[in-house]
Amino acid sequence: MTSNDDHERRLRAIGWRAPPTPLALQSGQRVMRVIAQHRNGYRLHDGDAEFPAQPAPRFLRRSTPHEQRPAVGDFVIVEGNPAVIEQIVPRRSVLTRAAAGERHQHQLIAANIDSVFVLMGLDGDFNPRRIERYLVLIQGSGAQPVIVLSKLDKVEMAAATTMRAELAAAIPGVEMHAINAKDPASVAPLLAHLQLGDTAVLVGSSGAGKSTLTNTLLGVERQATSTVRDHDSRGRHTTTHRALIALPSGGCLIDTPGMRELKLTGEEDLSTGSFADIEELALQCRFGDCTHGNEPSCAVRAALDSGVLDAQRWQAYLKLRDELAVASDALEAQLKRKAHARVANKALGKRLIDKYGRR
């Protein structure tokens, strides 16, 4: 980076890590970080203060994919006063999901993150299958998943221990903490992921305690909180937009609205992460095209019959595998349509040049 050391020090306070290739900034250009996005523009931070900003016109074109537009967590190159976002600094990590609805689009949740805190309540919100789905989305992001079981103060310790053991058996090897989100001492282990230069993003259902945890880590009541429904322990969306917050520990935390739907993008890989053992079992079957039904020497059926493979986890895997296949087909069809459109536009342009000449 060609700016001075003091500028880089200020940026580090909001999570900056110098990219492998130094940035060549032009005169009048500055690097800032996107801390919030609203309908009328962005809020940026340069390490000292916040600034409003607008994106350059090319980011607003309908043809520009959503994941190629500035998002919360991005470092951007800006010009002018008021600031205009001209470029996005190459991301070191990115967390995405497929947007809700029938149209296949990526929705960028957060950029340049080091950890993803997946919050799930130990009350009626507890659902190991949902955690598995989060992990599938996280595994290709470049960030480390951290499972945070909140509402420890709402359940008996014996019940909490049982639920934590159940989850650890379903997703071995993933860091996990059970916390009371209102207690600074209880959430202290998370500070290991929130030191100077670190950025974590909070994801989870409405009512899981994301805003409460954010307030505790921040040390002040900044984020609005609300009660949850008795029958399912879900809450209203007290966080209405993604926001990056600098913490006293030196790290940054991105709070997000509760997610009602976790759609796969079609680019996930079940052979890694929490389902790697099932994929490995399938490779041990006698037949390469084994359906894991009545075929002889089926390693998956043997593991199910012996109890080595949990039946509910197997069903969860099948559901995600089928959903991933559908999402992958939708992604492939979308890419083909775009390729076809480019070819058609190029051919049309050539015909117009042949007829009217270049202008």
C-alpha positions as CSV (number, residue, x, y, z in Angstrom):
1,M,0.0,0.0,0.0
2,T,1.4,3.4,-0.9
3,S,-0.2,5.4,1.9
4,N,1.8,6.2,5.1
5,D,2.2,3.9,8.1
6,D,-0.2,6.0,10.2
7,H,-3.0,5.5,7.7
8,E,-2.4,1.8,7.7
9,R,-2.4,1.7,11.5
10,R,-5.8,3.4,11.6
11,L,-7.2,1.0,9.1
12,R,-5.9,-2.0,11.2
13,A,-8.2,-0.8,13.9
14,I,-11.1,-1.7,11.7
15,G,-9.7,-5.0,10.5
16,W,-7.3,-4.1,7.7
17,R,-4.8,-6.7,6.6
18,A,-2.4,-5.7,3.8
19,P,-3.2,-7.7,0.7
20,P,-0.4,-9.8,-1.0
21,T,-0.2,-7.3,-3.8
22,P,0.2,-3.7,-2.5
23,L,-2.4,-1.3,-3.6
24,A,-1.4,1.4,-6.0
25,L,-3.5,4.4,-4.9
26,Q,-3.9,7.3,-7.2
27,S,-3.8,10.9,-6.0
28,G,-7.0,11.7,-4.0
29,Q,-7.9,8.0,-3.4
30,R,-8.4,6.6,0.1
31,V,-9.1,3.2,1.5
32,M,-12.1,2.8,3.8
33,R,-14.2,0.0,5.1
34,V,-17.9,-0.5,4.6
35,I,-19.6,-0.7,8.0
36,A,-23.3,-0.5,6.9
37,Q,-25.4,-0.5,3.8
38,H,-28.7,1.3,3.5
39,R,-31.1,1.9,0.6
40,N,-29.8,5.4,0.2
41,G,-26.1,4.5,0.3
42,Y,-23.3,3.2,2.4
43,R,-21.6,4.2,5.7
44,L,-17.8,3.9,5.6
45,H,-15.0,4.2,8.2
46,D,-11.4,5.1,7.7
47,G,-10.3,4.1,11.2
48,D,-10.9,7.5,12.7
49,A,-14.4,8.6,11.6
50,E,-17.5,7.5,9.7
51,F,-18.5,8.9,6.2
52,P,-21.5,8.6,4.0
53,A,-20.7,7.3,0.5
54,Q,-22.4,6.4,-2.8
55,P,-21.3,3.6,-5.2
56,A,-19.9,4.4,-8.6
57,P,-22.6,4.0,-11.3
58,R,-21.3,0.7,-12.6
59,F,-22.1,-1.0,-9.3
60,L,-25.8,0.0,-9.8
61,R,-26.2,-1.6,-13.2
62,R,-28.7,-4.5,-13.2
63,S,-26.1,-6.7,-15.0
64,T,-23.7,-6.4,-12.1
65,P,-24.0,-9.5,-9.9
66,H,-24.9,-8.7,-6.3
67,E,-21.7,-10.4,-5.0
68,Q,-19.7,-8.0,-7.1
69,R,-21.1,-5.0,-5.4
70,P,-19.8,-3.4,-2.2
71,A,-20.9,-5.2,1.0
72,V,-20.5,-4.8,4.7
73,G,-16.9,-5.8,5.6
74,D,-15.5,-4.8,2.3
75,F,-12.5,-2.5,2.1
76,V,-13.0,0.0,-0.8
77,I,-11.1,2.6,-2.7
78,V,-13.0,5.9,-2.7
79,E,-12.6,9.3,-4.3
80,G,-14.1,12.7,-3.9
81,N,-16.0,14.6,-1.3
82,P,-18.7,13.4,-0.8
83,A,-17.0,10.0,-1.1
84,V,-17.7,7.7,-4.1
85,I,-16.8,4.0,-4.0
86,E,-14.7,3.3,-7.1
87,Q,-13.2,-0.1,-6.4
88,I,-13.5,-3.0,-4.1
89,V,-10.2,-4.2,-2.6
90,P,-9.8,-8.0,-3.3
91,R,-11.5,-9.9,-0.5
92,R,-9.6,-12.3,1.7
93,S,-12.8,-14.2,2.6
94,V,-16.5,-13.9,1.8
95,L,-19.7,-15.6,3.3
96,T,-22.6,-16.0,0.9
97,R,-25.9,-17.8,0.6
98,A,-28.5,-18.1,-2.1
99,A,-31.0,-15.3,-2.0
100,A,-34.6,-16.2,-1.0
101,G,-37.1,-16.8,-3.9
102,E,-37.1,-18.7,-7.1
103,R,-34.4,-16.6,-8.9
104,H,-30.9,-18.0,-8.4
105,Q,-28.8,-15.2,-7.0
106,H,-26.0,-15.0,-4.5
107,Q,-26.5,-12.9,-1.4
108,L,-23.3,-11.7,0.2
109,I,-23.6,-11.8,4.0
110,A,-20.1,-10.4,5.0
111,A,-16.7,-9.9,3.5
112,N,-13.1,-10.0,4.9
113,I,-14.1,-12.1,8.0
114,D,-11.9,-14.4,10.0
115,S,-14.6,-16.2,12.1
116,V,-18.3,-16.9,11.8
117,F,-20.1,-17.1,15.2
118,V,-23.1,-19.3,14.7
119,L,-25.5,-18.6,17.5
120,M,-28.1,-21.1,18.5
121,G,-30.2,-21.0,21.7
122,L,-30.2,-23.8,24.2
123,D,-33.9,-23.2,24.5
124,G,-36.5,-24.1,21.9
125,D,-34.2,-22.8,19.2
126,F,-31.8,-25.8,19.6
127,N,-31.6,-27.6,16.2
128,P,-28.4,-29.5,15.3
129,R,-29.6,-29.9,11.7
130,R,-29.6,-26.2,11.2
131,I,-26.1,-25.9,12.5
132,E,-25.0,-28.5,9.9
133,R,-26.5,-26.4,7.2
134,Y,-24.7,-23.3,8.4
135,L,-21.4,-25.2,8.4
136,V,-21.9,-26.3,4.8
137,L,-22.3,-22.6,3.8
138,I,-19.3,-21.5,5.9
139,Q,-16.8,-24.1,4.8
140,G,-16.0,-22.5,1.5
141,S,-15.9,-18.9,2.9
142,G,-12.3,-18.8,4.0
143,A,-13.5,-18.2,7.6
144,Q,-13.4,-20.4,10.7
145,P,-16.8,-21.5,12.2
146,V,-17.3,-21.1,15.9
147,I,-20.5,-22.6,17.4
148,V,-22.0,-20.4,20.2
149,L,-24.8,-22.0,22.3
150,S,-26.6,-19.1,23.9
151,K,-29.3,-19.0,26.6
152,L,-27.1,-21.0,29.1
153,D,-28.9,-19.1,31.8
154,K,-32.3,-20.4,30.6
155,V,-31.8,-24.1,30.9
156,E,-30.6,-26.6,33.6
157,M,-26.9,-27.3,33.5
158,A,-27.5,-31.0,33.0
159,A,-29.7,-30.3,29.9
160,A,-27.1,-27.9,28.5
161,T,-24.4,-30.5,28.9
162,T,-26.5,-33.1,27.1
163,M,-27.3,-30.8,24.2
164,R,-23.7,-29.8,23.8
165,A,-22.6,-33.4,23.8
166,E,-25.2,-34.2,21.2
167,L,-24.0,-31.4,19.0
168,A,-20.3,-32.2,19.4
169,A,-21.0,-35.8,18.3
170,A,-22.8,-34.5,15.2
171,I,-20.1,-32.0,14.2
172,P,-16.8,-33.2,15.7
173,G,-13.8,-30.9,15.5
174,V,-15.7,-27.6,15.5
175,E,-14.9,-25.1,18.2
176,M,-17.9,-24.7,20.5
177,H,-18.9,-22.5,23.5
178,A,-22.0,-22.4,25.7
179,I,-22.6,-18.9,27.0
180,N,-24.9,-16.6,28.9
181,A,-24.8,-13.7,26.4
182,K,-25.5,-11.2,29.2
183,D,-22.5,-12.1,31.2
184,P,-19.1,-10.6,30.2
185,A,-17.2,-13.5,31.9
186,S,-19.2,-16.1,30.0
187,V,-18.5,-14.6,26.6
188,A,-14.8,-13.9,27.3
189,P,-13.6,-17.0,25.4
190,L,-14.9,-15.4,22.2
191,L,-12.5,-12.5,22.6
192,A,-9.7,-14.8,21.3
193,H,-11.3,-14.3,17.8
194,L,-11.8,-10.5,18.3
195,Q,-8.3,-9.1,18.7
196,L,-6.7,-6.2,16.7
197,G,-7.1,-7.0,13.0
198,D,-9.8,-9.7,13.5
199,T,-13.3,-9.6,12.1
200,A,-16.1,-12.0,13.1
201,V,-19.7,-12.1,11.8
202,L,-22.7,-13.2,13.9
203,V,-25.3,-15.4,12.2
204,G,-28.3,-17.2,13.6
205,S,-32.0,-17.2,14.0
206,S,-34.0,-14.2,15.3
207,G,-34.1,-14.4,19.1
208,A,-30.8,-16.4,19.4
209,G,-29.2,-13.5,21.2
210,K,-27.0,-11.9,18.6
211,S,-27.8,-8.3,19.6
212,T,-27.4,-9.2,23.3
213,L,-24.0,-10.7,22.7
214,T,-23.0,-7.7,20.7
215,N,-24.0,-5.3,23.5
216,T,-22.0,-7.4,26.0
217,L,-18.9,-7.5,23.9
218,L,-19.2,-3.8,23.2
219,G,-19.8,-2.9,26.9
220,V,-22.8,-0.7,26.2
221,E,-26.5,-1.2,25.1
222,R,-26.1,-0.2,21.4
223,Q,-28.2,-2.9,19.7
224,A,-31.9,-3.2,20.3
225,T,-33.1,-6.5,21.9
226,S,-36.5,-8.1,22.3
227,T,-38.2,-11.0,24.0
228,V,-38.8,-14.3,22.2
229,R,-42.0,-16.3,21.6
230,D,-42.7,-19.0,24.2
231,H,-43.7,-21.8,21.7
232,D,-40.5,-21.7,19.5
233,S,-38.1,-19.3,21.2
234,R,-37.9,-17.1,18.1
235,G,-37.9,-13.4,18.2
236,R,-38.6,-10.4,16.0
237,H,-35.9,-8.9,13.8
238,T,-34.4,-6.3,16.2
239,T,-31.4,-6.1,13.9
240,T,-32.7,-4.8,10.5
241,H,-29.5,-4.5,8.6
242,R,-25.9,-5.7,8.7
243,A,-23.5,-3.5,10.6
244,L,-19.8,-3.6,11.4
245,I,-18.9,-2.5,15.0
246,A,-15.4,-1.9,16.4
247,L,-15.0,-3.5,19.8
248,P,-12.9,-2.5,22.8
249,S,-10.9,-5.7,22.4
250,G,-9.5,-4.4,19.1
251,G,-11.5,-6.6,16.8
252,C,-14.6,-6.0,14.7
253,L,-18.0,-7.7,14.9
254,I,-20.6,-7.8,12.1
255,D,-24.1,-8.2,13.4
256,T,-26.7,-9.5,11.0
257,P,-30.5,-9.8,10.9
258,G,-31.9,-13.3,11.8
259,M,-32.0,-15.7,8.9
260,R,-35.3,-17.5,8.2
261,E,-33.9,-19.4,5.2
262,L,-30.5,-20.9,4.5
263,K,-30.4,-21.7,0.8
264,L,-27.3,-23.3,-0.7
265,T,-25.6,-21.5,-3.6
266,G,-24.8,-24.7,-5.6
267,E,-21.0,-24.3,-5.1
268,E,-20.7,-26.1,-1.7
269,D,-18.9,-29.4,-1.3
270,L,-20.2,-32.0,1.0
271,S,-17.0,-34.0,0.8
272,T,-15.4,-31.6,3.3
273,G,-16.5,-30.3,6.6
274,S,-19.1,-32.0,8.8
275,F,-20.2,-34.5,6.3
276,A,-16.8,-35.7,5.1
277,D,-17.2,-39.0,7.0
278,I,-20.4,-39.9,5.1
279,E,-18.8,-39.1,1.8
280,E,-15.8,-41.3,2.8
281,L,-18.2,-44.1,3.7
282,A,-19.8,-43.9,0.3
283,L,-16.4,-44.5,-1.3
284,Q,-16.1,-47.8,0.5
285,C,-19.2,-49.3,-1.1
286,R,-18.6,-52.2,-3.5
287,F,-20.3,-50.4,-6.4
288,G,-19.4,-46.9,-7.5
289,D,-23.0,-46.1,-8.3
290,C,-24.4,-47.5,-5.0
291,T,-27.7,-45.9,-4.0
292,H,-27.2,-47.2,-0.4
293,G,-30.4,-49.1,-0.6
294,N,-30.4,-52.9,-1.0
295,E,-27.0,-53.3,-2.8
296,P,-24.6,-55.9,-1.3
297,S,-21.5,-54.6,0.6
298,C,-22.9,-51.1,1.1
299,A,-20.7,-49.4,3.6
300,V,-23.3,-46.7,4.4
301,R,-26.1,-49.3,5.1
302,A,-23.7,-51.2,7.3
303,A,-22.8,-48.1,9.3
304,L,-26.5,-47.3,9.7
305,D,-27.4,-50.8,10.8
306,S,-24.5,-50.8,13.4
307,G,-25.4,-47.4,14.7
308,V,-22.0,-45.9,13.7
309,L,-23.9,-43.5,11.4
310,D,-26.9,-41.8,13.0
311,A,-30.1,-42.2,11.0
312,Q,-31.2,-38.6,11.5
313,R,-27.8,-37.3,10.4
314,W,-28.0,-39.5,7.3
315,Q,-31.4,-38.1,6.4
316,A,-30.0,-34.6,6.9
317,Y,-27.1,-35.4,4.6
318,L,-29.5,-36.7,1.9
319,K,-31.7,-33.6,2.1
320,L,-28.7,-31.3,1.7
321,R,-27.2,-33.5,-1.1
322,D,-30.5,-33.3,-3.1
323,E,-30.8,-29.5,-2.4
324,L,-27.2,-29.0,-3.5
325,A,-27.9,-30.9,-6.7
326,V,-30.9,-28.6,-7.5
327,A,-28.9,-25.5,-6.7
328,S,-26.0,-26.6,-8.8
329,D,-28.3,-27.3,-11.7
330,A,-29.8,-23.8,-11.3
331,L,-26.4,-22.2,-11.2
332,E,-25.2,-24.1,-14.3
333,A,-28.4,-23.0,-16.2
334,Q,-27.8,-19.4,-15.2
335,L,-24.2,-19.5,-16.4
336,K,-25.3,-21.0,-19.7
337,R,-28.0,-18.3,-20.1
338,K,-25.4,-15.6,-19.5
339,A,-22.9,-17.2,-21.9
340,H,-25.7,-17.4,-24.6
341,A,-26.6,-13.8,-24.0
342,R,-23.0,-12.7,-24.5
343,V,-22.7,-14.6,-27.7
344,A,-26.0,-13.2,-29.0
345,N,-25.0,-9.6,-28.1
346,K,-21.6,-10.1,-29.8
347,A,-23.2,-11.4,-32.9
348,L,-25.8,-8.6,-33.0
349,G,-23.0,-6.0,-32.5
350,K,-21.1,-7.6,-35.5
351,R,-24.1,-7.4,-37.7
352,L,-24.7,-3.8,-36.9
353,I,-21.1,-2.9,-37.6
354,D,-21.2,-4.8,-40.9
355,K,-24.3,-2.9,-41.9
356,Y,-23.6,0.6,-40.5
357,G,-19.9,0.6,-39.8
358,R,-18.2,1.6,-36.6
359,R,-19.3,4.9,-35.0
